């Protein structure tokens, strides 16, 4: 599921634009009238509602590096916001997952 497609916003959209699109969509698909669509909209909104969540979503979607520890570190560094240190907890979790998959 592509949350940008579900909410009909572009990946360059800001927090307020994404929230406005979400609110407009859930007015049409309330939990009572269409619970499945409402859940889909809520999941999409939750995955991209803040800049940090959008970075995390893009982290796993766009750049395809290998799953070696070096590839994970390169991916983390590619998606950290400028003028801020990388999210080391996020990077450590992906490194742990990578090491679990290694033979």
C-alpha positions as CSV (number, residue, x, y, z in Angstrom):
1,X,0.0,0.0,0.0
2,X,1.3,3.4,-1.0
3,X,0.1,5.9,1.6
4,X,0.7,8.8,-0.8
5,X,-1.6,7.2,-3.3
6,X,-4.2,6.3,-0.6
7,X,-4.3,9.9,0.6
8,X,-3.8,11.4,-2.9
9,X,-0.9,13.6,-1.9
10,X,2.6,14.0,-3.3
11,X,5.7,12.8,-1.4
12,X,6.7,16.5,-1.2
13,X,3.6,17.4,0.7
14,X,4.0,18.9,4.2
15,X,2.3,17.9,7.5
16,X,-0.6,20.3,7.1
17,X,-1.4,19.2,3.5
18,X,-1.3,15.5,4.5
19,X,-3.5,16.1,7.5
20,X,-6.0,18.1,5.4
21,X,-6.2,15.3,2.8
22,X,-6.7,12.7,5.6
23,X,-9.5,14.7,7.3
24,X,-11.2,15.2,3.9
25,X,-11.0,11.5,3.2
26,X,-12.3,10.3,6.5
27,X,-15.3,12.5,6.2
28,X,-16.3,10.4,3.3
29,X,-15.3,7.0,4.9
30,X,-16.4,7.1,8.5
31,X,-15.8,4.1,10.8
32,X,-19.5,3.4,10.7
33,X,-20.1,3.7,7.0
34,X,-16.9,2.0,5.6
35,X,-14.7,0.6,8.4
36,X,-12.3,-1.1,6.0
37,X,-11.6,2.1,4.0
38,X,-11.4,4.1,7.3
39,X,-8.7,1.7,8.6
40,X,-6.8,1.9,5.3
41,X,-6.8,5.8,5.5
42,X,-5.8,5.8,9.1
43,X,-2.9,3.4,8.5
44,X,-1.7,5.5,5.5
45,X,-1.9,8.7,7.5
46,X,-0.1,7.2,10.5
47,X,2.8,6.1,8.3
48,X,3.5,9.5,6.8
49,X,1.9,12.1,9.2
50,X,5.3,13.7,10.3
51,X,8.5,14.4,8.5
52,X,10.3,11.8,10.6
53,X,7.7,9.1,9.7
54,X,8.0,10.1,6.0
55,X,11.7,9.6,6.1
56,X,11.3,6.2,7.8
57,X,8.8,5.2,5.1
58,X,11.1,6.3,2.3
59,X,14.0,4.6,4.0
60,X,12.6,1.2,3.3
61,X,11.0,2.0,-0.1
62,X,13.2,4.0,-2.4
63,X,16.9,3.3,-2.2
64,X,17.8,-0.4,-2.6
65,X,21.0,-1.3,-0.9
66,X,22.2,-4.7,0.0
67,X,21.3,-5.9,3.5
68,X,24.8,-6.0,4.7
69,X,25.7,-3.8,7.7
70,X,27.5,-1.4,5.4
71,X,24.4,-1.1,3.2
72,X,22.2,-0.5,6.2
73,X,24.5,2.3,7.5
74,X,24.6,3.9,4.0
75,X,20.8,3.8,3.8
76,X,20.5,5.4,7.3
77,X,22.9,8.1,6.4
78,X,21.2,8.9,3.1
79,X,17.8,9.5,4.8
80,X,18.8,11.5,7.9
81,X,17.7,15.1,7.9
82,X,20.3,17.7,7.0
83,X,22.1,19.5,9.8
84,X,21.1,16.8,12.3
85,X,22.9,13.7,13.4
86,X,21.5,10.4,12.1
87,X,19.0,8.5,14.2
88,X,21.3,5.9,15.7
89,X,18.6,3.9,17.5
90,X,16.8,3.4,14.2
91,X,20.1,2.4,12.6
92,X,21.0,0.0,15.4
93,X,17.6,-1.7,15.0
94,X,18.1,-2.2,11.3
95,X,21.7,-3.5,11.9
96,X,20.3,-6.0,14.4
97,X,17.7,-7.2,12.0
98,X,20.4,-7.5,9.3
99,X,22.7,-9.6,11.6
100,X,19.8,-11.9,12.4
101,X,19.4,-12.7,8.8
102,X,23.0,-13.5,8.2
103,X,24.0,-17.2,8.1
